[in-house]
Amino acid sequence: MSDESSAPFSEEQNQQIIDTGIVAASNALHNIHCLSIIGQVEGHYILPPQNKTTKYEHIIPALIAIEEDSTIEGLLIVLNTVGGDVEAGLAIAELIAGMSKPTVSIVVGGGHSIGVPLAVSAKQSFIVPSATMTIHPVRMNGMMLGVPQTMHYFEKMQERITRFVTSNSKMRPERFKELMMERDELVLDVGTVLEGKAAVKEGLIDRLGSLSDAVKCLYKLIEKDKKLPKEKSSVRKTSAGKNAQTTKNTAPAKRGRKPKSAAAVVSEANGKLTRGDMRLGDWSGER
């Protein structure tokens, strides 16, 4: 029988990994959270039980909790996804991009389709040499109306993804669209598969590295972030001192005004009351 205290994770942490794929690292230099986005990103529709999925109703509340928890210093996102629901993936990516805490992503295995915005949403992104990323246009399964409005809707959705990816990476919009519409790369689809080095060369991912590189980068971002509040506090003290000086200079002008008595306040309030307001007895506490 092994001692439970020597186990790497507690029972609660093990259940958290099973349910949401999230775990808080303990006994480390900094308190960071690890968020894994694996399999297929599940959106508004439940996927078959044999599919390995990441549910956005689990990830979104977890991201809000990580942002609000003062004990968590940074977030590490591990990606190995084939893509999935466009709106759900883009919603998660927008939340990660809007976090104030240091965030680092690392692509292992693959970051395909909507996994591309998820990978670039962090403040720093990594990819291992053997990982790949697939860039292709938006597709839709199932019945759809063959009308011009449907194509226009697809174009607007694709534009949203392109704008997010290019604004959170070093890739130009023209180059992203060029890779997205490539015809000679994929067998049954249009698009491009980028390996680790190619993704960094194209400016889609920031750095080529492993898990230790991503963790070291996150630690540096945390330590850099810790120095900022001191500078902000000094600015606040300076502005507070100016405000105090201004108040001190302007205070004598108000000294000549005498404070109103309680009776005068009640009388003035009673004079302003209308038929639908409180009676004087209610105002003074009497019934």
N, C-alpha and C positions, 0 to 999 in steps of 0.2 A: 504494500500500500504506500503510495507516494503522499507526501505531505501536501495539503491543499495550498499552504502558504508559499510553496516553491513553484506552483503553477504559474506560467507566464501571464495568464489572464484569469480574472475572477469569473464566477458563474454569470454574473450580470454582463460582463464584457463579452463573454462567449455568446450569450444570447443576443447581444447587440450586433455582433458580427454576423450571426445567422440571419437576423431580421433585416438589417439595413446595410450591412457591409461597412459599418463605421466603427472605429475604435480609437480611444484616446491613449496616446503613448504615455506611460508612467515611468518613473525612475530614469528620466532622460534629462539632457541639458536644458531643454525647453519643453513646455507642455503643448504638444501639437495633436491635432486630430487627423486621422487618416480616413479619407473617403474614397471608396472604390466604386467605379462606374463600369460594370461588366455586362456582357451579353447584349441584350437588346433593351433600349430605353422604352419602357412601357408608358403609354400616354393615357388617353381617355378610354381606350378599349383594352380589356383583359386579354392577354396572349395565352396560347395553349399552355398547359401545365408542364409540358416537356421542354419549354423554352426557358433558358436562363435569362432572367430579366432584372432590370433596375427600375424600380417603381418611383415615379416622380412624386407621388404623394408621401413617400418616405424621405426623399432627398430634400425637398423644399422646406419642410419644417426643421429638418436637421441643420440645414444651412442657416436658418434664422436663429436657431438655438446656439450654434457655434459663434455667430456674429455677436450675440447678446451676452454670452458667457465670458466674464472677465478673467477667468482662470485659463482660458484657451488662448494661446499666443499666436498660433498659425495653423494653416490648413494645407495638407498634402493630398492632392487628387491623383489617384492611380487609375489609368484608363486602359481598358481592353474591351472595346465595344464594336459591334458591327453596325451601329446606328440605331434607328428606330423612329419613334414619333417626332416629327419636326418641331411642333410647337412645344412639346414637353421638354425636348432637349435644349431648345433655344431659351426656354424659361429658366432652366437650371443654369445655363451658361450666363444669362444676364444677371442672375443672383450672385454667382461667383465673381463676375466682373465688377459688381457693385459693392463687394465686401471691403471694409476698411482694414481688415487684418491681412497680414502677409499670406499670400497663396502661391503655391507652386504645383504644377501638374507634370506628370510623367506618363508617356505613352509606352506601354509594354504590350507586345502582341499586335494590336491594331487599334486605330482610332478612326474608323471609317464613317462616311456619311455625316450624320449630325454629330458624330464624335469629334469632327474637326473644330466646330465652334466651342465645344466643351474643352478641347485641349488648349486652345489659345485664350480662353477666358481668364486664366490665372495670370498673376503679375509676372511670373517667369514660367516658361514651358520647357520641358525636356523630352527627349525621345531616345530610346535605346537603339543601337545600330540595326538590330534584327526586326524592329517594328515597322509597320507600314501604315499609310494613311491614304484612303480612297476619297477622291474629290469627284463628285458627279452631280448632275442636276436633281431637282426635287422630283420624286415619282409618287404616284398614288395607286394603291391597290383597291380593287372592288369596282362597283358601278359608278360611273360619272357621266355627266351630261356633256355631249360633244358639241359645245357651243363656244363662241369666241370668249365669253366671260370666264369660262373654266381656264383657258390658256392664259388669260390676263391675270387670273388669281394665282396661277403657278408662277408667272413672271414676277409678281409683286412679292411672293413668298421667297423666291430665289434671290431677289434684290435685298430683302431683309437679311438673309444669311450672308450674302456677299459683303454687305456693309458692315456687319458685325465682325466677320473674320478679318477683313482688311483693316478695320480700325483697331483691332486688338493684336495685330501681327505686323510684320514688315513687308508683307506681300501686297503688290499693287492690284487694284480691282481688275484691270485689263488682263493681267497674268492669271489671276484666279479664274476668270471666265474662260480664258484660253485653255487652261488645264481641265476645267470642268466639261468642256465640249470636245475634248480630244476623242477621235474616232478609232485610232489605231492601237490603243492601249488595252482596252477591255474586250472580251470576246462577245458577250451578249449585252453590252451596254456602252454608253459613251462616258468618258471620264478618264482619270489618271490615277495610278497607284504610285505613291511616293514612298521610298524607303527612308530610313532614318537620316542618312547623310543628305539625301536629296531634299528632304523636308526642311532641313536647316539651311541648305544652300539656297532654296527658293524663298527663304524668309518666313515660312509658315510657322516653324518652331524656333525658339530662341537658341537652344543649345543641344548638343549631342552628349549624352551621359547616362549614368546608371542611377540606381536608387540612392547610393551614398552621395553622389553629386547633387541630387535633388534635395536631400535632407540638409546638406551643408549650405546650399543656397538659401533654403528656408530659414535656417538658423541665422544667416547673415542678414536677411531681411527683417527678422524679428529683433535682432540686436540694433539694427539701424532704426527700426520703428520705435524702440524704447528711448532713443535719444531725442526724438521729436517733442514729446510732451514737456520736457524741461524748457525748450526754447519757447513753446507756446505759453507755458506758465509765466515766464519772464515777461513776455509781451503783455499778458493779462495783468501782471503786477504794474507794469508801466502805465497801461491804459487806466487801471484802477486809481493809480496815484493822480493822474491828470483829472479824472472825474472828481476825486476828492478835493483837489485844489479848486476846480471850477465851482463845486458846491460851496466850498468855504468862502469864495469870493462873492457868490450871489446870495448867500444866506442872509446878510444884514438887510437886504431889500425887503424881506418877508417878515422881519421882526416886528414891524409896526402893526401888523394885522393881528387883532385879538381873536383867540379861539372862541367858537360859539359854545354857549351853554347847552346842556342836555335838553332843557325845556325849549330853547329856541329851535333846536334841531327837530324836536317832536312837533312843535307848532308849524314849522316850515314844511315838514313832510305831510302833516295833516292837511295843509292848505293845497298841496299838489295832488292829493288823492282824488280819484274819480269815484263814480258809483260802483264800478266793478272792483275797486281796490279794497284794501283792508280798512276797517274802522279805526278810530283813534284808540279805542279800548284794546283792539288787537295789537296795535303798535306798541302800546305801553305795557303789554303783558296782562291786561285785565280782560275778563270775560263777562 
